[in-house]
Amino acid sequence: MVRARAEEIRQSVESESRKSKVEAEVRLDGSVAKDTWVRGYEEADIFMRVSPQLTKQQLRNICLPIAKRALSPSKTIERFAEHPYVESAVSFPGGTLRVNVVPCYNVQKGDWHSATDRTPYHTEYVRSHLSEEQHDEVRLLKAFLRGIGGYGADIKTGGFSGMISETLIIARGTFRSALESFVEWNEDRYIDVENYYDGRMNEVRKIFREPLVVIDPVDKGRNLGAAVRASQLWNLVAASRVFSSKPSAAFFFEPKIRPLTRFEFRRQLNTRKSGILCIRLGRIDAVVDILWSQLYRTQRALVGLLESSNFVVMKSASWSDEKAFNALIFELESSTIPATRKHCGPPISKRSESSSFVSKHRENASTVSGPSIENDRWVVIKRRPFTLAKTLLRSVFRSGGAGVGVAPLLIREFKRSAKVYEGSEVAELVSRNSDFGKFMRTFLDGRPVWFAE
């Protein structure tokens, strides 16, 4: 039924292309085409292969409307890889099929115009290299990756793609062998199923700098693992070690997480004695993957702002319902710091530097004491501009935060709707949104989702 429904949609895209007089080879690709989909996570990729003479802007303006009409009346969402594509959830007897309609260029192998041009070649490669028995080995690996929160090459997840999963099984033969390769993983390892580099590890590491290197079997110059974040790679390594020593079916299922209650959150505050702050933003009009990229970029910038002002950030995160609720969360050792700090200058033996230091701090309004001499150095005691993390974060709202690194698409919302919640105030956000409550439970717990109780 899954394959039949996917074929119906492929034909619909093909029909809409003809109506629009767009010459396109419309293919069924992805896990359905390769017969590696996992029950409950059925997904089909429909690729529109068009002339390379079209610009990427034309690719978007021409192909995306065709895709949306073909998927109507199902609701569609624009997503973004190297260029935009359309995603939709389409019903079929017994479930829901997630469909991606992706424009790409119809080119010969090696003559790539965009990253997605490789996908049809990936499909053919997997079909010709996976044995019948290995289809289920891929399913096991995908289920395991989902269970540990590591499946998906989207920006939000930063995990392992379906093509990486299939390549690992082709390279190692079985699910267990694939996991065993990660049990002993270290920075010198990489996967090269076609032996393009034939053990030339130094050459591989000069070309590819990402934490995980999986050489694309249809393009030796591309790393399939480029989107895998270091934390996801080492999450897989740690989970593989635990599973290897104590196998459990629990690894193959996404954990059921209860929303954190207001009472539980406040109890955590009383136990931790740390400073928890949350910046809440309203709707941000952006393709979902770009939204997450902008949130992560802003999160890093605000961590830098807090740390440069002497607050100790123990952990931080971003969260979004991808609609109208966006949040940046920070846990600090303390949300308040002393009003003054000691600042050590250069050794007195360095005449020029000493002169500059004394001139800079002697008449400065923020200097509380000094410059004085302590052993062989100049020292001053300075007044901090911000002693409350909440006040510091609020200080960027008026300008939108561009000067401290807030991502461009978030600047408007920082000016318009940003609000800082601190401590027990965050409990109100937790109680209003159950999905945010689930996220905050995992954020505060801190352990990997697969971690044994």
N, C-alpha and C positions, 0 to 999 in steps of 0.2 A: 504493500500500500504506500509506503514512503517513496519508493522509487517511482511508482506510477504518478503520485501527486507532484513530485518534482518534475517529471516529464511534462505534465500538463502545464506547469508554470513556464518551463522552457519554451514550449510551443506558443504560449501566450506572448512571451517576450519576442519570439521570432515573428509572430503575426503583427505585433505593434511596430516592430522595426520595418517590416514591409510597408505597412500603412504610412509610415513616416518617410518612406523612400530612403531609408538608411541601410546600406549594405553591411550586414553583420553576420558573422558566423556565431550562432548562439549555441553554447555548449553547456552540458551538465558536468560540473566539476565538484571538487570537495569530497567530504567523507561519504556522501550518498553514492557518488559516482565510483568511489574506490571501495565501497562496501566495508567501511571501517567506522561507521557511525555507532554511537552508543545509545541503547534504548533509553528514552526519556530525554535525550539531547539530540534529537534528529535535526540535522542541518544540511541544507543544499546550497551550493554555490552555482549560480548561473552566470556564465561569462559571456559578455558581448565582445567578440573580437572584431574590431573595426580597422579601417585604413590608418596606417601610421602617418598619413598626411594631415589628419586632424590634430589640432592643438589640444593641449590638456584642458583648456577652457572650453573648447568645442565638445570635448569628451563629456564634460559635465553638463553643458547646456543642452546637448542633443540627446545623450544616452540616459541621463537620470530621469527626465520626464517620460521617456518611453518605458523605463522600468516601473515608474510609479503607476502609469496607466495599466501596465500588464498585471500589476499586483492588486489593483483596485477590485473590490472595495476594502481590502485589508489596509490597515494603517501602516504607513511607511516612515522610517527614520533614516536620515542621512548620516552616514558614518564616514570615517576618513582613514585611509591607509596612506599611500603616496598621493592618492587623489580620492575624491569622494566616491562613495557607492551607496546603494540603497539596501536597507534591511527591513524585513517584515516577518511577522508571525502568521503563518497560514495554517488553517485547520485542515485535518484529514481524519478519516475514521480511526479513532483510537488515540488521537493526540494532536499535537501542534508541531508544525515543521517550521523551523527558522530558516528563512531564505535570504541570501545575499545576492543581489544582482550587481555584478561588477563589470564596468567597462574596462577593456584593455586593448592593446594593439595586436593585430594579426601579423606577427613577424616570425622570421626564421629563428631557430635556436641560436642564441648568442647575440642576435641583433636586437637587444633589449631596449625598448623606449621607456618602459616603466617597470617597477618591481612586479606588478601583477601579470605582466606578459609571460612570466615563467610558469604560472599556475597550470595551464593546459599541459605543459611538458611535465610538470610534477605529477599530474594525474596519470599520464601514460607511463611514467617511470614506475610509480607505485604499483599500478596494475600489472606491469610486466615483471616485477621483482618480488612481490609478496606471494607466498604460496597460500593455498586455501586455508591451511591450519593457522597461518600467521595473521589472518584477518582478526581472529579472536584474540591473539596475543596483543595486537594493537588496541583492541577494545579494552583489554585488561589494563594496559598502560595508561590509556586515556582516562579510564575510571579512577585509577590510582592518583593520577595528577589532579583530577577534579577533587578527589577526596582530601587531598592535602592543600587545596587552594592554589594550585600551580598551573592550571590549564587555561590557556588563552593568551595569545600574543598581543591583545589589545593594550593600549597604553595604561588603562586602569590596572590591569592584572600584571603585565610585564612578565608573563609566564611562557609556557611551552605550547607551541602551535601543533595542529594536527600533523603537519608535514614533518616536524621534528619527531613526533611520536612514531610515525611510520618509518622514517629513516633509521631511528634507533632499533626498531625491530628488524629491519632489513640488515642492519649492521651486526646485531647481536643474536638474532634468531628467535629469541623468546622473551617474554616479559621478565622472567626471573633473571635471565642473563643481562638484560638491559639494566635492571636495578643493580645487579652486582657490579656493573661497570661504574656505578656512582658511589658504591660503598667505599671504594678506595680512591675516589676522585681527588685530584689535586690540580694546581694551576698549569701543570705541564701537559695535561691530557686534552685531547680533542677527538672528534668523530669525523672520519673521512672514508665513507663507505666505498667510494670509487677509487681510493688510493691516489688521488691527484697529487698529493704531496709526499706519499710513500715514506712516511717516518721523518720528514724534514721539519721537525718541531720548531726549530729556530726560525725558519722561513715563515711558517704558519703564524707564529707569534709576532713577527714583524708586520705581517699584512693585517691580521685581525687582533684587535686589542680588547675585545669584549670578554667578559668572564667566561661565557660558554661559547665554544667554537664547534659548530656542526657544519661542515662544508656542504654546500648545496650540491646534490648529485648531478644537477643539470647545468651548474654554473660554478666552476671552481673558484671564481673571484668573489663569491657571495657567501656570507655566513648566515645560515638559517637561525642561529641562536643570537643574532644581534639585538633582538628586542628583549631577551631574557635578562631581567635584573639580577644582580649578584645575590640579593636576598632570596630570590626564587631558586636559583641554582643550589645554594647551600641549604635551603629548605628541603629540596629533593634529596640531597646527599644525606642530611640528618634523618629524614623519614625513611630512606632506603636502608640505613643502618639498623634502625629500630625494627622495621618490617623483616629484615633479613634474620635478625636474632629472635624475633617473636612475631610471626605472621598473624594477621588478624583481618577478618572481613571488614572491620570498621574503616580500614584505610580506603576502601573502594566506594564509600558513600559520603556525600557532603554532610557535615554534622548539622544537627538541628540545634539552633541557638535561640535561647529564650531572650526576649527583650529585657534589658536592664530596667528595673523599676526605680521610681523616684527614691524609695526607701533604701534600696540596695546601693544606689549611687551615693547617697548621703552617708551611708555606713562606710563606703569605700573612702570618702573624703576624710572621715574621722580617723580611719585606720592609717591612711597613707600620710596625712599631714603635709601633702605637697600642694603645689598650686596648679589647678586645672583651669584653663581658659579656652573659650571657643569663640571664634569669629563666625557669625552667621551672615550669609549673603543671600540675596534674593535670586530671581531667575537670571541666568546668563545665556544669551542667545548665541550658541555655538554648536557645531557638530560635536557629538558626544566625546569622541576621542580627543579632539582639540580642547574641550572643556577640562578633561582630566589632566591633560598636559599643562594647561594654564593653572589649574589648582596646585599641582605638584610644584611647578616653578615658583608660585607665590608662597607656598609653604616653606620652601628652601630659603627664599628671600627673607621671610619674617623670622625664621630661626636665626639667620645671620644677624638681623636687626636686634633681636633679643640678646644674643650672645655678645654682640659688640657693645651692648649696654650693661654687660656683666651679669645678666640673668643666666642661670644654668638650666639649659633645656635637656631634660632627660629623654623625652620622646615627643614625636609630633606625627600628625596624620592629616589626610584630607578625606572628606566624605561628601557624597552628593546623591540625591535621588534622581539626578539628571533631568529635573523639572524646575522646581522653584525653591529648593532647599539645598544650599551649598554651605559646607562648614570646613573650617581649618581649626584643628585641635592641638593644644600644646600642654604638656605636663612639665612643670618647672620644679626644681628643688624647693623653691619658694617664690611666690608671686610678689614678694616685697624684698628689697635689699636696703642696706644701711645708706644713710644720706651722704656719707663721705667715703672716700677710698684713698689708699696710699698709692702714689705713682712715683716709681723710681726713675731717675734720670741717668745721664751718662757719668762715667768716672770723671773725677775732677782732673785727672791727668790729660783728658782729651779737651784741650783748651777751647777750640772752636765750637764743639758740640755743647760744652758747658755754658759758654757765653750765650748760645742760641736758646738753650733750655731756660736759663735764668731770665733772659729777656722775655720769653714767651709766657712764663708763669708768674713773674714777680708782681705785676700789676693786673693780672687776670682776675675778673670778678668771681670766677669759680674756684679760685685758690683760697683755701681756708687757713692753711698754715704753710710757711716756707716761702721760697726754697730754703731748705736747711741741709746741713751736711751730716750724713750718716756713714760712718767709716770713710770710704773713699768716694762716695757718690753724693750727687745732689738728689734730694727727695722733696716732694710736695704732698700735701693732703688736699684733695680736690672734692668739690661738691658735685654730686651726680645730678645730671639734668632730670633724670627719671628714677624714682624709687619704687614705683608701682608698675608692674608689667601691663596692667590694664590701661593705664594712662599712656604708656609708651605706644601700645598698639593703636589706641584711639588717635594718637597724634598724626598718623598717616592718612586718616580718613578724608580730611579736608582736601588734600592734594590728590587723593586717589592712590598714593603710594608709589607713583612712577619712580620717584627718586631713590626708593629703597629696593626696587626690583619687583614690585607687584606686576604680574603679567598684564599685557595690554588689554585683553578682553575683560579683565576683572576691575580695571580702574574705575569705570563708570559705576559699578555696583559698590565699590568701596566708598565712593563719594555719596551715593544715593541711599543705600540700604544697609550698609555694614553696621553690625552691633556686636560689642564684646560682652560675652557672658562669663562670669567667673564663679568658681566654686559651686555652691548650692544653686546658683542661677542656672547652671547647665542642666540641673535636674529637671527644670521646666521643659527644656528642649527634648530631653530623653523621654519624658512622659507624653509629649505631643506626637511623637513619630516613632512607631514601633521598629521600623527598619533602622533608624538612627540608634534606637535603644539596643538593638542587636549588635550594631557596630561598636557602640561604646562598651558593651560587655567584653568583646574580644580585645578592644584597645586597652582596657584596664587590666584584663587578665594577662595579656602579654604573651601567653604561650602559643606555639603553633597549634592550629586547629586539630591536628592529629595526635597531639601530645597525650600520652597515657595518663589517666587519672591516678 
